[in-house]
Amino acid sequence: MIELSIQLLLYFIAILLGFCGVAMIYLIYQRRYEERKKHEMEEYIQITKVLWQEYFLEDDRFNVTLIPKNKHQILAVEHIFLSNLRNISNPSIQQKIYTFAQMYLKEYYQNELKSRNWSRRMNAMYRIADFHIKELIGICEVSINHKHSIEVFQVLKIYSILEKEKFIQELLLCNFSFSESENKKLFSYLEVEMLHRLMEKMEKLQPAAQYALIDTIAAKGSMDVIEELEELLVSEDIEIRIRTLRGLERIGVIRDIETYISFVNSSIWEERLMVAKIFKHAPLTYTAEHLEKLLQDSNWWVRSQAASTIIEDPRGYQRLKEFIATTNDQYAIDMANEVLEKRKRAV
């Protein structure tokens, strides 16, 4: 019995040593592979450095040496291209990168898209978006029917960069839910005109996409969207109203003060805060009465913003002093005095 147990133990030890040996061989192979890959990439970059500079900066200076001959050289070209795209905003260089990728990298990415390896397919889609390889969009579209949201997101990103009409169509049909930050990333590639188109179909978007759209279109700073944003101020969704007020404040143009008066009496303190900020963009003559009411608000942030908005107006200093002399609200008086003291120290 003891002899059997010893034999069994030795058997397990032999198996374990075998696994350790295989793992060690794999790690050694992987390390040597990575070292060889790094060496080939560095060698290609070193040999072609001057040629790439000439290609990017001079017309008709293309050299066939630049064409990558294997995967490692393709990875080196990716490194060169991504570095230029991220650090140099030169339309001529960008177009040369797109042209080169279309001619000499397209076949490689086409094969990668057909791979069973998920990471290889994803990397190919990243590069298609980065290098604007439009001819491969059709193959990417297959991923729209896949159940993996990351692939679907990447295809939508490709559409938002290269096929904007298709992007709107697919976004409205998409059954996947993306985060607010993901939606902002998708919308960031759209011009104001396309964002307008999405605003018209806003009720068909998921809430996270709606919020992201409001933030994105306001960040563009176009005054053409003010009317559309103002129409959202009657939404039943509190978050949409708050985002819209924030967006309108960011744009910094008030068309009609009456549009915002109702928010002075809102039961939502964030709305009262945002309207106190928005009033910075209107003369104190029209907003003083409302700001003084907000200065007596129950919320500290609202009181602080109202006082700050008043003091920014050329007549604000005197208006706050007059307010202090006529009110009995001690909290409002303290806030007004605090802002006045800050202004004195700043002068």
CORVEN-V107416 format. One record per pair of residues at least 12 apart in sequence whose C-alpha atoms are under 10 Angstrom apart, sorted by the first residue. I is the first residue (numbers start at 0). GAP is how many residues later the second one is. Records with the same first field share a line. If there is no record, write none. Layout:
BEGIN
I->GAP ; GAP
END
This chain:
BEGIN
35->36
36->34 ; 35 ; 36 ; 38 ; 39
37->34 ; 35 ; 37 ; 38
38->33
39->30 ; 31 ; 32 ; 33 ; 35 ; 36
40->30 ; 31 ; 32 ; 33 ; 34 ; 35 ; 36 ; 38
41->30 ; 31 ; 34
42->30 ; 33
43->21 ; 22 ; 24 ; 28 ; 29 ; 30 ; 32 ; 33
44->21 ; 28 ; 31 ; 32 ; 34 ; 35
46->18 ; 19
47->15 ; 17 ; 18 ; 19 ; 29
48->17 ; 31
50->12 ; 13 ; 14 ; 15
51->13 ; 14 ; 25 ; 28 ; 29
52->40
54->38 ; 41 ; 42
55->28 ; 34 ; 36 ; 37 ; 38 ; 39 ; 40 ; 41
56->35 ; 36 ; 39
57->35
58->33 ; 37
61->38
65->34 ; 38
66->33 ; 36 ; 37 ; 38
67->36 ; 37
68->35
69->38
70->37
73->30 ; 31 ; 34
76->20 ; 24 ; 28
77->19 ; 23 ; 27 ; 49 ; 52 ; 53
79->17
80->12 ; 13 ; 15 ; 16 ; 17 ; 19 ; 20 ; 46 ; 49 ; 50
81->15 ; 45 ; 48 ; 49
83->13
84->12 ; 45 ; 46
85->44
93->37 ; 38
94->36 ; 37
95->35
96->33 ; 34 ; 35
97->30 ; 32 ; 33 ; 34 ; 35 ; 36
98->32 ; 33 ; 34
99->31 ; 33
100->26 ; 27 ; 29 ; 30 ; 31 ; 32
101->26 ; 29 ; 30 ; 31 ; 32 ; 33 ; 34
102->30
104->22 ; 23 ; 26 ; 28
105->18 ; 21 ; 22 ; 25 ; 27 ; 28 ; 29 ; 30
106->29
107->16
108->12 ; 14 ; 15 ; 16 ; 18 ; 19 ; 24 ; 27
109->14 ; 15 ; 18 ; 25 ; 26 ; 27 ; 29 ; 30
110->13
111->12 ; 13
112->12 ; 23 ; 26 ; 27 ; 29 ; 30
113->25 ; 26
117->33
120->19 ; 22 ; 30
121->18 ; 28 ; 29 ; 32 ; 33
123->12 ; 16
124->12 ; 14 ; 15 ; 26 ; 29 ; 30 ; 32 ; 33
125->25 ; 28 ; 29 ; 31 ; 32
126->31
127->12 ; 26 ; 27 ; 30 ; 34
128->25 ; 26 ; 28 ; 29 ; 30 ; 31 ; 32 ; 33
129->28 ; 31
131->26 ; 29 ; 30
132->25 ; 29
133->24 ; 25 ; 27 ; 28 ; 29
136->18 ; 21 ; 22 ; 25 ; 26
139->12 ; 14 ; 15 ; 16 ; 18 ; 19
140->14 ; 15 ; 17 ; 18
141->13
142->12
143->12 ; 26 ; 30
144->29
146->28 ; 29
147->28
148->26 ; 27 ; 28 ; 29
149->26 ; 28
151->18 ; 19 ; 22 ; 23 ; 24
152->18 ; 21 ; 23 ; 24 ; 25 ; 29 ; 30 ; 33
153->32
154->12 ; 15
155->12 ; 14 ; 15 ; 18 ; 30
156->25 ; 26 ; 28 ; 29 ; 30 ; 31 ; 32
157->28 ; 31
158->12 ; 27 ; 30
159->25 ; 26 ; 27 ; 28 ; 29 ; 30 ; 31 ; 34
160->25 ; 26 ; 27 ; 28 ; 29
161->27
163->25 ; 26 ; 27 ; 30
164->29 ; 32
166->19 ; 20 ; 23 ; 27
167->26 ; 27 ; 29 ; 30 ; 33
168->29
170->12 ; 15 ; 27 ; 33 ; 34 ; 35 ; 38
171->26 ; 29 ; 30 ; 32 ; 33 ; 34
172->31 ; 32
173->31 ; 32
174->31
175->30
176->29 ; 30 ; 31 ; 32
177->28 ; 29 ; 30 ; 31
178->27 ; 28 ; 29 ; 30 ; 33
179->26 ; 27 ; 28 ; 29 ; 30 ; 31 ; 32 ; 33 ; 35
180->27 ; 28 ; 30 ; 31
181->26 ; 27 ; 30
182->25 ; 26 ; 27 ; 28 ; 29 ; 30 ; 33
183->24 ; 25 ; 26 ; 27 ; 28 ; 29 ; 30 ; 31 ; 32 ; 33
184->27 ; 31
185->23 ; 26 ; 27 ; 30
186->22 ; 25 ; 26 ; 28 ; 29 ; 30
187->24 ; 25 ; 28 ; 29 ; 31 ; 32
189->26 ; 27
190->26 ; 29
191->24 ; 25 ; 26 ; 28 ; 29 ; 30 ; 32 ; 33
192->24 ; 31 ; 32
193->23
194->18 ; 19 ; 21 ; 22 ; 25 ; 30
195->17 ; 21 ; 28 ; 29 ; 32
197->12 ; 15
198->14 ; 15 ; 18 ; 26 ; 29 ; 30
199->28
201->12
206->30 ; 32 ; 33
209->29 ; 30 ; 33
210->28 ; 29 ; 30 ; 31 ; 32 ; 33
211->31
212->30
213->15 ; 18 ; 26 ; 27 ; 29 ; 30 ; 31 ; 32 ; 33 ; 34
214->25 ; 28 ; 29 ; 31 ; 32 ; 33 ; 35
215->31
216->12 ; 30 ; 34
217->25 ; 26 ; 27 ; 28 ; 29 ; 30 ; 31 ; 32 ; 33 ; 34
218->28 ; 29 ; 31 ; 32
219->27 ; 30 ; 31
220->26 ; 27 ; 29 ; 30 ; 31
221->29
222->25 ; 28 ; 29 ; 30
224->23 ; 26
225->18 ; 21 ; 22 ; 25 ; 26 ; 27 ; 28 ; 29
226->21 ; 28
227->16
228->12 ; 14 ; 15 ; 16 ; 18 ; 19
229->14 ; 15 ; 17 ; 18 ; 25 ; 29 ; 30
230->13 ; 28
231->12 ; 13
232->12 ; 26 ; 27 ; 30
237->30 ; 32 ; 33
238->31 ; 32
240->22 ; 29 ; 30
241->26 ; 27 ; 28 ; 29 ; 30 ; 31 ; 32 ; 33
242->27 ; 28 ; 31
243->27 ; 30
244->15 ; 18 ; 25 ; 26 ; 27 ; 28 ; 29 ; 30 ; 32 ; 33
245->24 ; 25 ; 27 ; 28 ; 29 ; 31 ; 32
246->27 ; 31
247->26 ; 27 ; 30
248->25 ; 26 ; 27 ; 28 ; 29 ; 30 ; 31 ; 32
249->27 ; 28
250->27 ; 30
251->25 ; 26 ; 27 ; 28 ; 29 ; 30
252->25 ; 26 ; 27 ; 28 ; 29
253->24 ; 25 ; 26 ; 27 ; 28
254->27
255->26
256->21 ; 22 ; 24 ; 25 ; 29 ; 30
257->28
259->12 ; 14 ; 15 ; 16 ; 18 ; 19
260->14 ; 18 ; 26 ; 29
261->13
262->12 ; 13 ; 27
263->12 ; 26 ; 27 ; 29 ; 30 ; 33
264->25 ; 28 ; 29 ; 32
268->28 ; 29 ; 30 ; 31 ; 32 ; 33
269->29 ; 31 ; 32
270->31
271->19 ; 22 ; 25 ; 27 ; 29 ; 30 ; 31 ; 33 ; 34
272->21 ; 24 ; 26 ; 27 ; 28 ; 29 ; 30 ; 31 ; 32 ; 33
273->28 ; 31 ; 32
274->15 ; 16 ; 19 ; 27 ; 30 ; 31
275->14 ; 15 ; 16 ; 18 ; 19 ; 25 ; 26 ; 27 ; 28 ; 29 ; 30 ; 31 ; 32 ; 33 ; 34
276->14 ; 25 ; 28 ; 29 ; 31 ; 32
277->31
278->12 ; 27 ; 30 ; 31
279->25 ; 26 ; 28 ; 29 ; 30 ; 31 ; 32 ; 33
280->28 ; 32
281->31
282->27 ; 30 ; 31 ; 32
283->25 ; 26 ; 27 ; 28 ; 29 ; 30 ; 31 ; 32 ; 35
284->28 ; 30
286->22 ; 23
287->18 ; 21 ; 22 ; 28 ; 31 ; 32
289->16
290->12 ; 14 ; 15 ; 16 ; 17 ; 18 ; 19
291->14 ; 15 ; 18 ; 27 ; 28 ; 31 ; 35 ; 40 ; 44
292->13 ; 39
293->12 ; 13 ; 38
294->12 ; 13 ; 14 ; 15 ; 25 ; 28 ; 34 ; 36 ; 37 ; 38 ; 40 ; 41
295->31 ; 32 ; 33 ; 34 ; 35 ; 36 ; 37 ; 39 ; 40
296->32 ; 34 ; 35
297->33 ; 34
299->31 ; 32 ; 35
302->28 ; 29 ; 32 ; 33
303->28 ; 31 ; 32 ; 34 ; 35
304->30 ; 34
305->26 ; 29 ; 30
306->13 ; 25 ; 28 ; 29 ; 30 ; 31 ; 32 ; 33
307->27 ; 28 ; 30 ; 31 ; 32 ; 35
309->26 ; 29
310->25 ; 28 ; 29 ; 32
311->31
315->24
316->19 ; 22 ; 23 ; 26 ; 27
317->22
318->17
319->13 ; 15 ; 16 ; 17 ; 19 ; 20
320->12 ; 15 ; 16 ; 19
322->13
323->12 ; 13
END
